[in-house]
Amino acid sequence: MTMAKDIMHEGAQWIPQTETLDRAAQLMRRLDVGSLPVSDADERLCGIVTDRDIVIKCVAMGRDPAKVTAGELCEGTPRWIDAEADIGEVLREMEEHQIRRLPVIEDKRLVGMISEADVARHLSEEQIAEFAEKVYASR
């Protein structure tokens, strides 16, 4: 059975909620990723910040990314999946919450990230179409 840990990208990194968005963008560039999980002081997931969040919720609003923190952009309840979860659970979590990136947690530690591309590599064409319809459907 395929599990979350089998399809995730290893080496995901947290960014502290107190870190500024310009530093978040620099880390994204260095890691070649479009999102970063955000951690609280206890290294628990408190959200995710994306490159799009930085542009839309900070830069486009005339705010200074050197002064706005990652924690200020985190909204809602953060979603994650256990490393031992099967691919069906991964799909349900992403589809139900219409999310494209999912942190993978093992023993309360971030061990990887699953993107829609990671999921798609393990699905049939029919499953990919169904997944895309559910994740990208308007609410």
N, C-alpha and C positions, 0 to 999 in steps of 0.2 A: 504494500500500500504506500502511495506517495504521501509524504508528510511535509508540513511547512518548512522544516529544516532542509528538506531535499531540494526545494525550489527557490529558496531565498538567496539574496545576495548577502554574503558574509561581510563582516567588517563595517557595518553601519555604525555611525557615531552620533552620540547625543550632542546637543548644544544646550548649554544652561539657559534657563528662562531669563536670566539677567544679562545675557550676551546681546550686543547690539546687532541690528539687521545688516549693517555693512560687513561685520565680521561673519555673520551667517552666510552672506552671499559669497564672501571670499572662501569659506570652507566648502560651500557647494561647488564652486569653480574648481578648487583643488581636488575634491573627491569625484568630480564629474557627475553630480547628482542634482536633481531638481527639488529635493525636499530633505528636511532634517527633523528627526524626532527631537522634541524639546523636553528637557528634564527639569524637575524641581530640585531643591537643595538636597533631597534624599535620593537623588538619581532615580526617581520614578517618573514615568511618562506623564506629561501634563498637556501634550499636544504635538502638533506637527506644523512646521512652517515651510511654505513652498516658495519657489522663486516667484510664482504668480502673486502670492500673498504680499511679498515685498514690493512688487511693482504696483499692484492695485490698491492695497490698503495702506501703503506708506508713501512711496514716491509720487503716485498719481494724485494723492491727497495733499501734496505739498509739504509732507513731513520729512524730517531729516533722518535717514537710515542710520546715521552715526549716533543718534540720540534715542531712537525707538528700540525697545528690546523685543526679543523673540517671544517672551511671555505675554507681551501686550497684544500680539497677533493671534495667540492661541484662543480658539473658541470651541465651545461644546465639550462633550465627553470624548476623550481620546480612545480610539479603537486600537486593538492589538490582537495578536493570536499567539497561542503557545506553540513552541517549536515542535511539539509532538502531535499537533492537530493534523488531521488528514486534509487532503486537498478539497474535499467536499465542504468541510468547515471553513476553510479559507474562502472558497467561493461564496458561501452563504454570508459570511461577514462582510465581504466586499460588496456583494449585490444588495444586501439588506440596507446597508448604510451608504450605498453609492460612493464608495471610496476607491481610489486608484492605487494607493500605496498603503501597506500594512506592516507596521513594526512587528518583529518576531521576538518574543520574550522567552527566556529559559532561566529558571531559578531566579526570577525577578531581575534579570539582566538582559539588556538589549543584545541580541546575537545576530540580527540581520533585518533586512527589509524585503518585502515581496511587492513587486510592481505588477501592473496589469500585463506587461510583457513577459514576466516570469511565469505568470499563470497561463498565458496563452501558449507558451511553449509546451505545456503539458495537457492541452485539450484538443479535441477534434475540431474541425471547422464548424460543425453544428454547435458544439459547446461554446466555442468562441463567440459565435453570433448571438447565442442566448445570453452569455455573460455581458457582452457589449450592450445589448438591448436593456438589460436590467441596470447596469452601472450608469449608462448615459441617458436613460429615460428621464424626461422631465417629471418633476414631482407635482 
